[in-house]
């Protein structure tokens, strides 16, 4: 058994380490954690006009940085965000409030409400993933993979705005 991350509730009580077992359930959740965020993104690309999803800074980040740098950057970002939103906020205030806080942290998209909706759905998914797995590691991997996937398809010009 591998132990990853710990959580402390708002009243300072220690919740404990979240264990990660490499069993069938883990691999199913791992597969789901990689596929569902991509399906959400693809659904948005199909349903909504691309201009409603376009955010110039994402395109700039994709083209101005190497893929290896972007992977490390998104991994560090996912660790920080998942520790905060799932490990602290969701543990103390619940799934819905953690998902709303997740959206508020991405407020740079305020002129793109469709992106905020997508962030909310991604936050809900990550929260549900955390509830089922009790593993921040799966949330971190899913979050990293999703962010990396988006800049990868932009950088490789698979997604053209």
N, C-alpha and C positions, 0 to 999 in steps of 0.2 A: 504494500500500500504506500502511496506517495502522498505526503501531506503538503498542501499548498495554501498559503494565505490564511489569515485569521481575521476575525471580525469582533468589534467591540460595539455593544449597543449604546445608545445615547445616555443611559443611566450609568455608564462606565462598567457594566458587567461584561465579563469576557464570555463570548459565545463559543469560541473554540476554533480549532483548525478544521478546514473543510478538506475531507479526504477525496482522493481521486483514485478510483480503481479502474484498471485497464481490463474491463470485462465487456461483454456484448452490449450492455446498456451504454457504456461509455462510447463505444464505437458508433452506435446508432446515433447518439446525441452529437457526437463529433461530426458525422456526416450531415445531420440536420443543421448543425451550427454553421456549416459552410454553404449549404445549398439554399436555405430559406432566405438569408439576406440578399443573395443574388437574385432569387425569384422575385422578391419585393422590388428590387431595383429594376429588373426587366419589366415587371408589371407597370411600373411608373413610366418607363421609357416607351412602352406600347400605348398606354392610356392617355398620357398627357403630352402636349406639344413640347418638343425639345427645348424651345426657348423658355418655358416655365421651369425647366430643370437646370438650365445653364447658369453657372456661377463662375465668373472670370477667374477669381483666385484659385479655384481648383485646377483649371486649365493651366494657369501659370505654374503652379506647384508641379504639375505633371511634366511640363516641358522643360522646366529649369533645373530639375534634379534627376539624378540617376535612380534607377529602380532599386538598387541596393540601399541607397540613402533613404529612399521613400519607405522601404520595408522597415528599416530600423526606426525611422521617425514615427510611422504608424503603430509599430509595436509599443514604443515608449508611450505614445499618446493613449493607446488602448489600455495599457497597464494603469495609467493614472486615472482615466475616466472610469474604468470598470471598478477599480478599488473604491472610488468615490461614489459612483451612482448605484452599483449593485452591492458592493461590500459594506458601505456605510449607510447611504440613504435608503436603499430598498430594505435592508435589514431593520432599520429603525422606523421608517415611515411608510413602507409598503411599495408595491409595484407601480401603482398609478402615479403617486407623487414623485417617485424616482424617475419615471418616464417623462413627466412634465418638466422636472428639473433638467433632464437630459436635453429636452428641446430648448429650454431657456439658455443652456450653455452653448447652443448652436444658433444663437440669436443673430449672428452675422447674416443668416439667411432671411431676415425679416422681410425683405422685399420679394422673396420667393416663397410664398406660403405653401406651395406644393412640396418644396424641399423640407419645410418644417413638418409637414404631414408625414413625409417619408422618414424623417429622423424620429418622429414620435413612434411610428410603427416599428422601426428598427429597435428603438429603446424598449418598447413592449416585448418584442421578440427576445432581446437580450435578457430582460427581466424574467420572462417565462423560462428561458434556458437556464438561468441561474436557479429559479425555483425547482425545476426538475432535477438538475444535476448537483446543486449546491457546490458548484465548482466555478470559481472566477476564471480558472484557466480556460475553460471552454468559451466563456464570454470574451476573454481577451483574444483568443485565437479567431473567433468569429468576427469580432470588431476589426481586428487587424486585417483579416482576409478581405472583408467587405471594402474597407478604405483602399487597400492596395488594388483590389480588382477594379474599382472605379478609375483610379489614376492610370492603371495599366491599359484599360481599353481606350482611355483618352490619349495616352502617350503613343500607343500603337496605331492610333487613328481608326480603331474599330468603331468607336463612338465619335462621330463628328457632329458638332453643333452647327 
